[in-house]
Amino acid sequence: MIILGIDPGYDRLGIAIIDKQPKLKEKLIYSTCLTSNKKDNFPDRLKTLGLDFKKILDSYSIDLVNIESVFIANNKKTAMKIGEVRGMLIFLCASNNIPVIEMTPLEIKMAITGFGNASKDQIMKMAKMLISIPPEVKLDDEFDAIVIALAGLSKNIHLLRS
């Protein structure tokens, strides 16, 4: 099973693809942060992110996408723009017939650590026990996408047994 995890954003969009085969440990296939030019208007930023994301969808045989749900942010304008990015990404996945699930930050923390109020350090420590993360992964958004992919696997582990 190939799962793509998405940490949505428009400055940095975290992407991670993991593979889980029955009786084998999870393997990180690909991870990155897609970026858009801060000087561009928002529609052009969406276009840049969408085209880059579509290339990823076209390059991998993805079975499932897990995207983090929008949480209530202090900055409503930012939250709305992230919602627009999420909508575009979900549309692209649906257009490619890839099932999409959404998990809240609390659900993601629960899936990884068993504790919904886990700290960033606790999540990082547990994630590194679950999957080998290369030292090149430095940005939080990329790391978060790896965690989101792992959480999606945890939520859908029954698919591996069928």
Sine and cosine of phi, psi and omega as CSV:
sin_phi,cos_phi,sin_psi,cos_psi,sin_omega,cos_omega
0.00,0.00,0.77,-0.64,0.03,-1.00
-0.95,-0.30,0.85,-0.52,-0.02,-1.00
-0.87,-0.49,0.73,-0.68,0.06,-1.00
-0.96,-0.26,0.81,-0.58,0.06,-1.00
-0.97,-0.25,0.65,-0.76,-0.03,-1.00
-0.79,-0.61,0.81,-0.58,0.20,-0.98
-0.97,-0.23,0.99,-0.17,-0.17,-0.99
-0.94,0.33,0.60,-0.80,0.07,-1.00
-0.10,-0.99,0.17,-0.99,0.04,-1.00
-0.88,-0.48,-0.27,0.96,0.21,-0.98
-0.99,0.16,-0.77,0.64,0.07,-1.00
-0.69,-0.72,0.80,-0.59,-0.01,-1.00
-0.92,-0.39,0.96,-0.29,-0.03,-1.00
-0.97,0.25,0.73,-0.68,-0.01,-1.00
-0.75,-0.66,0.70,-0.71,0.11,-0.99
-0.55,-0.84,0.67,-0.74,0.04,-1.00
-0.85,-0.53,0.84,-0.55,0.04,-1.00
-0.87,-0.49,0.44,-0.90,0.04,-1.00
-0.88,-0.47,0.71,-0.70,0.08,-1.00
-0.75,-0.67,0.90,-0.43,0.07,-1.00
-0.96,-0.28,0.53,-0.85,0.01,-1.00
-0.80,0.60,0.71,-0.70,0.07,-1.00
0.93,0.37,0.15,0.99,0.05,-1.00
-0.88,-0.48,0.42,-0.91,0.04,-1.00
-0.95,0.31,0.49,-0.87,0.06,-1.00
-0.86,0.52,0.56,-0.83,-0.02,-1.00
-0.76,-0.65,0.78,-0.62,0.08,-1.00
-0.98,0.21,0.88,-0.47,-0.01,-1.00
-1.00,0.00,-0.64,0.76,-0.12,-0.99
-0.33,-0.94,0.61,-0.79,0.16,-0.99
-0.45,-0.89,0.49,-0.87,-0.01,-1.00
-0.23,-0.97,0.09,-1.00,0.22,-0.98
-0.86,-0.50,0.86,-0.50,0.13,-0.99
-0.99,0.14,0.62,-0.79,-0.02,-1.00
-0.77,-0.64,0.36,-0.93,0.10,-0.99
-0.78,-0.62,0.40,-0.92,-0.05,-1.00
-0.96,0.27,0.85,-0.52,-0.02,-1.00
-0.88,0.47,-0.35,0.94,-0.01,-1.00
-0.99,0.13,-0.28,0.96,-0.01,-1.00
-0.97,0.23,0.42,-0.91,0.11,-0.99
-0.95,0.31,0.30,-0.96,-0.12,-0.99
-0.86,0.51,-0.69,0.72,0.04,-1.00
-0.85,0.53,-0.62,0.79,0.03,-1.00
-0.94,0.35,-0.56,0.83,0.06,-1.00
-0.91,0.41,-0.67,0.74,0.07,-1.00
-0.87,0.49,-0.68,0.73,-0.01,-1.00
-0.88,0.48,-0.72,0.69,0.01,-1.00
-0.85,0.52,-0.77,0.64,-0.02,-1.00
-0.90,0.44,-0.67,0.74,-0.02,-1.00
-0.89,0.45,-0.69,0.72,0.00,-1.00
-0.91,0.41,-0.66,0.75,0.03,-1.00
-0.92,0.40,-0.64,0.77,0.01,-1.00
-0.91,0.40,-0.65,0.76,0.02,-1.00
-0.87,0.49,-0.62,0.79,0.05,-1.00
-0.87,0.49,-0.63,0.77,0.03,-1.00
-0.92,0.40,-0.72,0.70,0.02,-1.00
-0.86,0.51,-0.61,0.79,-0.01,-1.00
-0.97,0.26,-0.33,0.94,-0.08,-1.00
-1.00,-0.03,-0.30,0.95,-0.08,-1.00
-0.78,-0.62,0.48,-0.87,0.05,-1.00
-1.00,-0.06,1.00,0.07,-0.14,-0.99
-1.00,0.02,0.75,-0.66,0.00,-1.00
-1.00,-0.01,-0.48,0.88,-0.12,-0.99
-0.38,-0.93,0.59,-0.81,0.08,-1.00
-0.88,-0.47,0.71,-0.70,0.13,-0.99
-0.89,-0.46,0.84,-0.55,-0.01,-1.00
-0.85,-0.52,0.66,-0.75,0.01,-1.00
-0.94,0.35,0.71,-0.71,0.06,-1.00
-0.94,0.33,0.47,-0.89,0.07,-1.00
-0.95,0.32,0.72,-0.69,0.07,-1.00
-0.96,-0.29,0.30,-0.95,0.00,-1.00
-0.92,0.39,0.86,-0.50,-0.02,-1.00
-0.95,-0.31,0.36,-0.93,0.06,-1.00
-0.92,0.40,-0.57,0.82,-0.03,-1.00
-0.99,-0.14,0.98,-0.21,-0.06,-1.00
-0.91,0.42,-0.56,0.83,0.02,-1.00
-0.89,0.46,-0.70,0.71,0.04,-1.00
-0.90,0.43,-0.69,0.72,0.00,-1.00
-0.88,0.48,-0.63,0.78,0.02,-1.00
-0.92,0.40,-0.66,0.75,0.00,-1.00
-0.92,0.40,-0.63,0.78,0.06,-1.00
-0.90,0.43,-0.61,0.79,0.08,-1.00
-0.87,0.49,-0.62,0.78,0.04,-1.00
-0.92,0.39,-0.64,0.76,0.06,-1.00
-0.89,0.46,-0.73,0.69,0.02,-1.00
-0.84,0.54,-0.70,0.71,0.00,-1.00
-0.86,0.50,-0.68,0.73,0.03,-1.00
-0.89,0.45,-0.69,0.72,-0.03,-1.00
-0.91,0.41,-0.68,0.73,0.03,-1.00
-0.90,0.45,-0.66,0.75,0.06,-1.00
-0.86,0.51,-0.72,0.69,-0.01,-1.00
-0.89,0.46,-0.64,0.77,0.04,-1.00
-0.90,0.43,-0.74,0.68,0.00,-1.00
-0.88,0.48,-0.61,0.79,0.03,-1.00
-0.90,0.44,-0.41,0.91,0.04,-1.00
-0.98,-0.19,0.23,0.97,0.02,-1.00
0.84,0.55,0.60,0.80,0.03,-1.00
-0.97,-0.23,0.85,-0.53,0.03,-1.00
-0.89,0.46,0.62,-0.78,-0.01,-1.00
-0.85,-0.53,0.75,-0.66,0.17,-0.99
-0.90,-0.44,0.37,-0.93,0.03,-1.00
-0.81,-0.59,0.67,-0.74,0.05,-1.00
-0.76,-0.65,0.62,-0.78,0.06,-1.00
-0.97,0.24,0.32,-0.95,0.09,-1.00
-0.81,0.58,-0.63,0.77,0.03,-1.00
-0.88,0.47,-0.70,0.71,0.02,-1.00
-0.90,0.44,-0.61,0.79,0.01,-1.00
-0.91,0.42,-0.72,0.69,0.03,-1.00
-0.88,0.48,-0.67,0.74,0.02,-1.00
-0.88,0.47,-0.68,0.74,-0.03,-1.00
-0.91,0.41,-0.56,0.83,-0.08,-1.00
-1.00,0.02,-0.70,0.72,-0.11,-0.99
-0.92,-0.38,-0.27,0.96,-0.09,-1.00
0.99,0.14,0.11,0.99,-0.05,-1.00
-0.67,-0.74,0.89,-0.45,-0.09,-1.00
-0.93,0.37,-0.31,0.95,0.03,-1.00
-0.95,-0.30,0.45,0.89,-0.01,-1.00
-0.87,0.49,0.58,-0.82,0.04,-1.00
-0.98,0.19,0.25,-0.97,0.04,-1.00
-0.85,0.52,-0.65,0.76,0.01,-1.00
-0.90,0.44,-0.66,0.75,0.02,-1.00
-0.90,0.43,-0.65,0.76,0.02,-1.00
-0.91,0.42,-0.71,0.71,0.00,-1.00
-0.87,0.49,-0.70,0.71,-0.03,-1.00
-0.88,0.47,-0.72,0.69,-0.02,-1.00
-0.92,0.39,-0.67,0.74,0.00,-1.00
-0.86,0.50,-0.65,0.76,0.00,-1.00
-0.93,0.36,-0.36,0.93,0.09,-1.00
-0.98,0.18,-0.47,0.88,-0.05,-1.00
-1.00,0.09,-0.52,0.86,-0.10,-0.99
-0.50,-0.87,0.55,-0.84,0.04,-1.00
-0.97,0.23,0.87,-0.50,-0.02,-1.00
-0.93,-0.38,0.88,-0.48,-0.04,-1.00
-0.90,0.43,0.48,-0.88,-0.03,-1.00
-0.90,0.44,-0.30,0.96,0.01,-1.00
-0.93,0.36,-0.32,0.95,0.01,-1.00
-0.97,0.24,0.98,-0.21,-0.07,-1.00
-0.90,-0.43,-0.50,0.87,-0.07,-1.00
-0.99,0.13,0.67,-0.74,0.00,-1.00
-0.83,0.56,-0.62,0.78,-0.07,-1.00
-0.90,0.44,-0.63,0.78,0.03,-1.00
-0.94,0.35,-0.70,0.71,0.04,-1.00
-0.88,0.47,-0.69,0.72,0.01,-1.00
-0.87,0.49,-0.62,0.78,0.03,-1.00
-0.89,0.45,-0.60,0.80,0.05,-1.00
-0.89,0.46,-0.71,0.70,0.01,-1.00
-0.89,0.45,-0.66,0.75,0.01,-1.00
-0.90,0.44,-0.66,0.75,0.05,-1.00
-0.89,0.46,-0.70,0.71,0.04,-1.00
-0.88,0.48,-0.65,0.76,0.02,-1.00
-0.91,0.42,-0.62,0.79,0.05,-1.00
-0.90,0.45,-0.62,0.79,0.06,-1.00
-0.90,0.43,-0.72,0.69,-0.01,-1.00
-0.85,0.52,-0.66,0.75,-0.02,-1.00
-0.94,0.33,-0.41,0.91,-0.10,-0.99
-0.86,-0.51,0.43,0.90,-0.03,-1.00
-0.87,0.50,-0.44,0.90,0.02,-1.00
-0.87,0.49,-0.43,0.90,0.01,-1.00
-0.92,0.38,-0.44,0.90,0.03,-1.00
-0.96,0.28,-0.41,0.91,-0.07,-1.00
-1.00,0.04,-0.22,0.98,-0.06,-1.00
-1.00,-0.01,0.00,0.00,0.00,0.00
